[in-house]
Amino acid sequence: QVQLVESGGGLVQAGGSLRLSCTASRTHFGINAMDWYRQAPGKQRELVAGITIGGSTDYADSVKGRFTISRDNAENTVYLQMNSLKPEDTAVYYCHALVASAIDRWGKGTLVTVSS
């Protein structure tokens, strides 16, 4: 069973930067899309950014131009570089992977807090 482990969350002032990492345990199955979601208190989980195995990316409008998703397929790792952070970016950030085109796996989440 593929497990995802996130790291890199923390407390940062508005305008600052953080880099999240998520590594998937080794698997015989291919890992297709890898994504970052976030959930703020009292809100639904939302897609922040996604990247396919081929490197195609997609971003929520709210983070375009500030966040960059990247991926190291050899290490089964996805990164989220977050710049120009805003208080409204405060949330628990979850890593998601689609395994063998059919199996959803989630990490436990990492908290990002942006102070004003």
N, C-alpha and C positions, 0 to 999 in steps of 0.2 A: 504494500500500500504506500503510495507516494505521500510523503509528509513535507510540508512547507514551513520553513522557519524564517521569520522576519527579524530584522534588526535595523537600528538607526533612528528610531523615534526619540523624542525628547522635547525639551522646552527651549524655545527660541523667541527672540524679539521680532516684532513686525519688521519686514524688510530683510530678514536674515535668510539663511539657507540650511537645508538638511538633505541628507541622502539616505534613502531607504534601500535596504537590500532584502532579497528573498531568495533562498536557496531550496531547491527541491531535492529530496533524496533520490539516489540513483534508481532507475527503473528500466525494465526491458521495453516498456512501452514509450512511444513518442509523446513528448509534451508539446502540444500545439500552441494555443494562445496562452499568454501569461498576462495577467492584468493586476492593476491596483484599484481597489475600491476604498471608500471611506464612509464612515457613519458618525455623524455628529450627534450629540445628545438630543433626543426628541425628534430626530429626523430619520428618514429611510436611508438604507445603504445605497450609495451611488457609485457609478463607474467613474474613475478619475482618468485612467489611461490604460491602454492595452497595446500589446505588441504580438505579432504572429511569429511563427518560427522563421519566416522569411524576412522579418524585420519591418513589416508594415505597421504603422502606428496609428493610434486614434486617441484623441483627447477630449475631455469635457471642455465646453466653451469657457468655463470659469477658470481653467488652468492653462489654457493655450498661451504660449509665449513665456510662461513662467516655469512650467514643469517639463522635464524630459524623461521619457522612459527608454531604457536600453536593456540589452539582453546578451548574456554570454551563454550560447547554447552548449558549449563544451562543459561548462560548469553548472548547467541547469539553474542559472541565477538571473534574476531580473532586478533592475535598479530603477529607482525613481529619484531623480535629482529635482529638488524643489527649491526654487529661488524666489526672491521677492515675496516671501510668505506674508500672509494677511491673517488677522485674527479669525476670519471666517474659514480659514483652512484647518482650524482646530478640529480634530476628529481622531477616531481610531482608524488606522489604515490597515486594510486587509489585503493580503496577496491571494490571488486566485490562479489556478492552473487548470487547463483542460487537457486531460490525459487520454491518449488513444482516441481522440475526437469524440469522446462520450462520457468521460468520468470527470466530475467536478471535484477539485480539492481546494480547501481553504486553509490559510494559516490562522493562527490564534489572534493576530492583530498586534499592532504597535501604536502607542499613543503619541500623537503630535499635538503639542500645545503651543500656540502662537500668542504671545502677550502683546498688548497694544502700548 
